[in-house]
Amino acid sequence: MSTAIISLNLNEFKHGNADQKQKFVQDLGEAYEKIGFVAVYNHELSDEVNENLYRYTKEFYALPMEVKMKYRIEGIAGQRGFTSWGTEHSKDSKVGDLKEFFHFGQNIPEALKHQYDYHENVVVDEVPLFNDYGLQAYAALQETGKYMLRAIALYLDLDEFYFDDYIQYGNSILRPIHYGPIHDAPKNAVRAGQHEDINLITLLMGASAEGLEVLDKQNNWIAITALPNQLVVNVGDMLQRLTNDKLRSTTHRVVNPPKEQWGTTRFSIP
């Protein structure tokens, strides 16, 4: 059974009166101190972009492996393009995760490229709309993240715009993930081993199936879900370090489904 995390209306921060804005800030900060995860609605990601990115993500992962491997770029540690099954594993595990994924990143203006050592985004020829909707989602989540970080800054008694310059051309990544069907009993492998995110915050588009769990302060694993049209937003290691552990980077994982659901797939886009 999944636990519904607190849901916050981003419009109350963006367009509300002073009391509504302050309540959003306080509720957000308290939730991050308590569990490290919240859900937000009235964000910048439209239903159209959300639905179409999932549609074309599924089309991309349905391609033959030899086609997908064309989009694996050597020498950049997977920062752009495709990464295949079992390549990534959590920091305390020697077993690869049961997933494949693709990375989109910043499109830096030509005049500024000399300042940023980012690889160009990889374009998938076979599913062109995967590229289009991936970049649209990236921009929408970047904008949403900006407002979330402004609220966090106020909770920390910082200037509201403290984080703006850091994230404008920051090295954020959009990661459409495919957790495939399980054919044999995994030997200690799960879809994503327990870990903390290394970044400031993570924004997660609603997954296609359950499986996300977080570790609470009593060391109990709690299944987490968000309602449709909501984003899950959690604290990462960088923000925990910046706040001297006031806001905690919560340990989480994606567990394997029950055996009767091994034949199903799961898609997730953080």
C-alpha positions as MATLAB code, in Angstrom:
seq = 'MSTAIISLNLNEFKHGNADQKQKFVQDLGEAYEKIGFVAVYNHELSDEVNENLYRYTKEFYALPMEVKMKYRIEGIAGQRGFTSWGTEHSKDSKVGDLKEFFHFGQNIPEALKHQYDYHENVVVDEVPLFNDYGLQAYAALQETGKYMLRAIALYLDLDEFYFDDYIQYGNSILRPIHYGPIHDAPKNAVRAGQHEDINLITLLMGASAEGLEVLDKQNNWIAITALPNQLVVNVGDMLQRLTNDKLRSTTHRVVNPPKEQWGTTRFSIP';
ca = [
       0.000    0.000    0.000;
       1.375    3.400   -0.994;
       1.559    6.435    1.258;
       0.360    9.749   -0.161;
       2.918   12.466    0.553;
       1.918   16.079    1.194;
       0.602   17.850   -1.934;
       1.357   21.525   -2.459;
      -0.169   23.978   -4.939;
       2.704   25.791   -6.665;
       0.340   28.577   -7.737;
       0.041   29.603   -4.086;
       3.751   30.374   -4.108;
       3.836   31.955   -7.574;
       0.595   33.942   -7.534;
      -0.835   33.782   -4.003;
      -1.009   36.537   -1.431;
       1.670   36.941    1.225;
      -0.004   34.512    3.642;
      -0.470   31.819    0.971;
       3.118   32.171   -0.168;
       4.438   31.938    3.386;
       2.280   28.868    4.111;
       3.648   27.145    0.995;
       7.210   27.894    2.112;
       6.579   26.636    5.648;
       4.745   23.465    4.571;
       7.468   22.680    2.039;
      10.309   23.162    4.494;
       8.654   21.129    7.240;
       7.953   18.263    4.831;
      11.574   18.290    3.685;
      12.791   18.192    7.278;
      10.399   15.333    8.093;
      10.654   13.020    5.069;
      12.451   14.816    2.222;
       9.683   14.312   -0.367;
       6.665   16.395   -1.446;
       4.240   16.396   -4.367;
       3.369   19.582   -6.260;
       0.576   20.433   -8.664;
      -0.093   23.429  -10.908;
       3.517   23.127  -12.019;
       4.979   24.078  -15.420;
       4.747   20.627  -17.063;
       1.650   20.340  -19.246;
      -0.405   17.151  -19.557;
       0.345   17.125  -23.284;
       4.116   17.123  -22.813;
       3.907   14.616  -19.973;
       1.747   12.152  -21.888;
       3.651   12.478  -25.150;
       7.060   12.104  -23.554;
       5.930    8.842  -21.970;
       4.488    7.752  -25.321;
       7.703    8.382  -27.244;
       9.868    7.098  -24.398;
       8.109    3.748  -24.802;
       8.688    3.899  -28.563;
      12.393    4.541  -28.039;
      12.864    1.645  -25.642;
      10.962   -0.670  -27.989;
      13.755   -0.226  -30.561;
      16.217   -3.120  -30.996;
      19.190   -2.958  -28.643;
      21.637   -2.527  -31.526;
      19.743    0.619  -32.558;
      19.665    2.048  -29.041;
      23.378    1.363  -28.632;
      24.054    3.823  -31.483;
      23.148    6.514  -28.970;
      25.615    5.414  -26.293;
      28.465    7.936  -26.177;
      31.850    6.737  -24.950;
      33.929    8.806  -22.576;
      31.274   11.043  -20.998;
      30.084    8.743  -18.167;
      26.559    8.594  -19.571;
      25.928   12.334  -19.224;
      24.096   12.368  -22.567;
      22.416    9.681  -24.621;
      21.745    6.014  -23.857;
      22.976    3.737  -21.059;
      22.149    0.029  -21.240;
      20.964   -2.580  -18.740;
      22.919   -3.237  -15.558;
      25.495   -0.502  -16.165;
      24.548    1.646  -13.191;
      24.451    0.447   -9.607;
      23.952    2.142   -6.266;
      27.056    3.172   -4.358;
      26.868    0.306   -1.832;
      25.961   -2.420   -4.321;
      28.073   -4.438   -6.746;
      24.978   -5.611   -8.630;
      23.786   -3.546  -11.598;
      20.290   -2.052  -11.519;
      17.603   -3.613  -13.715;
      17.133   -0.550  -15.895;
      18.220    1.275  -19.041;
      18.029    5.036  -19.414;
      18.623    8.072  -21.625;
      19.901   11.522  -20.634;
      18.850   14.939  -21.906;
      20.652   18.055  -20.662;
      21.050   21.787  -21.161;
      20.984   23.334  -24.612;
      23.542   26.103  -24.131;
      23.274   29.182  -26.399;
      26.041   29.240  -29.004;
      27.542   32.436  -27.606;
      27.995   30.824  -24.165;
      29.263   27.370  -25.126;
      32.877   28.320  -24.414;
      31.911   28.761  -20.743;
      30.319   25.326  -20.258;
      31.918   21.948  -20.892;
      28.675   20.087  -21.657;
      28.272   17.463  -24.361;
      25.657   18.208  -27.010;
      22.309   16.483  -26.607;
      22.054   13.215  -28.518;
      19.354   13.154  -31.223;
      17.456    9.898  -31.806;
      16.723    9.666  -35.532;
      14.214    6.814  -35.301;
      11.884    8.589  -32.828;
      12.253   12.336  -33.492;
       9.406   13.312  -31.169;
      11.262   11.658  -28.287;
      13.844   14.428  -28.678;
      11.265   17.192  -29.037;
       9.184   16.272  -26.009;
      12.271   15.423  -23.968;
      13.606   18.955  -24.374;
      10.177   20.495  -23.744;
       9.866   18.508  -20.511;
      13.393   19.501  -19.527;
      12.539   23.193  -19.889;
       9.266   22.835  -17.965;
      10.914   20.980  -15.095;
      13.761   23.503  -15.032;
      11.211   26.286  -14.609;
       9.329   24.376  -11.906;
      12.576   23.646  -10.096;
      13.421   27.347  -10.107;
      10.277   28.161   -8.116;
      10.793   25.230   -5.743;
      14.317   26.434   -4.990;
      13.055   29.978   -4.450;
      10.650   28.637   -1.818;
      13.457   26.615   -0.238;
      15.656   29.728   -0.145;
      12.979   31.632    1.765;
      12.560   28.749    4.221;
      16.296   28.945    4.869;
      16.074   32.737    5.424;
      18.047   33.406    2.251;
      17.283   35.848   -0.534;
      14.439   34.389   -2.611;
      16.579   34.364   -5.760;
      19.680   32.880   -4.128;
      19.743   29.768   -6.324;
      18.758   31.388   -9.653;
      22.238   32.006  -11.029;
      23.432   28.550   -9.994;
      20.740   26.724  -11.949;
      20.339   28.913  -15.051;
      22.854   26.869  -17.038;
      23.434   24.195  -14.422;
      24.253   20.584  -15.249;
      20.760   19.221  -14.607;
      19.704   16.056  -16.418;
      16.353   14.625  -17.540;
      16.421   10.824  -17.360;
      13.670    8.744  -19.012;
      14.136    5.288  -17.424;
      12.882    1.887  -18.564;
      12.652   -0.880  -15.984;
      12.075   -3.976  -18.108;
      10.182   -7.189  -17.386;
      11.903   -9.638  -15.046;
      12.414  -13.073  -16.601;
      14.447  -14.861  -13.917;
      14.668  -14.519  -10.162;
      17.048  -11.556   -9.604;
      20.151  -12.303   -7.537;
      20.082   -9.330   -5.168;
      19.259   -7.009   -8.085;
      16.410   -4.518   -7.922;
      15.141   -1.976  -10.402;
      17.050    0.772   -8.581;
      19.097    0.058   -5.476;
      18.764    2.229   -2.388;
      20.486    5.558   -2.867;
      20.333    9.282   -2.298;
      20.305   11.734   -5.195;
      23.496   13.778   -5.516;
      21.915   17.007   -6.781;
      20.068   19.922   -5.145;
      16.562   18.610   -5.821;
      14.998   15.959   -8.050;
      11.680   16.424   -9.852;
       9.956   13.184  -10.844;
       7.192   12.921  -13.411;
       4.544   10.384  -12.364;
       5.815    6.838  -12.960;
       3.865    4.285  -15.004;
       3.760    1.809  -12.083;
       4.368    1.674   -8.348;
       7.689    0.704   -6.818;
       9.187    3.883   -5.316;
       9.977    3.522   -1.610;
      11.648    5.912    0.847;
      13.390    5.161    4.132;
      11.867    7.066    7.044;
      13.633    8.199   10.215;
      12.632    4.954   11.947;
      14.389    2.944    9.196;
      11.117    1.696    7.733;
      10.620    1.514    3.965;
       7.479    3.404    2.942;
       5.893    3.088   -0.499;
       5.340    6.534   -2.020;
       2.844    7.631   -4.614;
       1.673   10.931   -6.052;
      -1.697   11.648   -7.597;
      -2.004   12.075  -11.379;
      -0.733   15.405  -12.733;
       1.592   15.885   -9.781;
       5.373   15.959   -9.595;
       7.312   14.368   -6.760;
      10.152   16.647   -5.619;
      12.839   15.456   -3.215;
      15.969   16.819   -1.559;
      19.401   15.748   -2.834;
      22.853   15.487   -1.272;
      23.993   18.946   -2.402;
      21.082   20.639   -0.651;
      21.646   18.594    2.500;
      25.286   19.679    2.515;
      24.424   23.331    1.836;
      21.922   23.355    4.724;
      24.234   21.523    7.154;
      21.755   18.612    7.327;
      18.711   20.794    8.091;
      17.066   19.423    4.930;
      17.780   15.723    4.484;
      18.569   13.802    1.317;
      16.263   10.831    1.845;
      17.330    7.312    0.941;
      14.999    5.765   -1.629;
      14.807    2.840   -4.059;
      12.650    1.255   -6.756;
      11.752   -2.289   -5.752;
      10.867   -5.211   -7.990;
       7.154   -5.896   -8.440;
       5.459   -8.990   -6.966;
       6.280  -12.173   -8.876;
       2.905  -12.197  -10.613;
       3.843   -8.814  -12.150;
       7.363   -9.730  -13.292;
       6.257   -9.581  -16.913;
       5.347   -5.898  -16.651;
       7.538   -2.910  -17.426;
       7.891    0.377  -15.565;
       8.753    3.797  -16.957;
       9.878    6.724  -14.834;
      11.196   10.177  -15.745;
      13.138   12.140  -13.101;
];
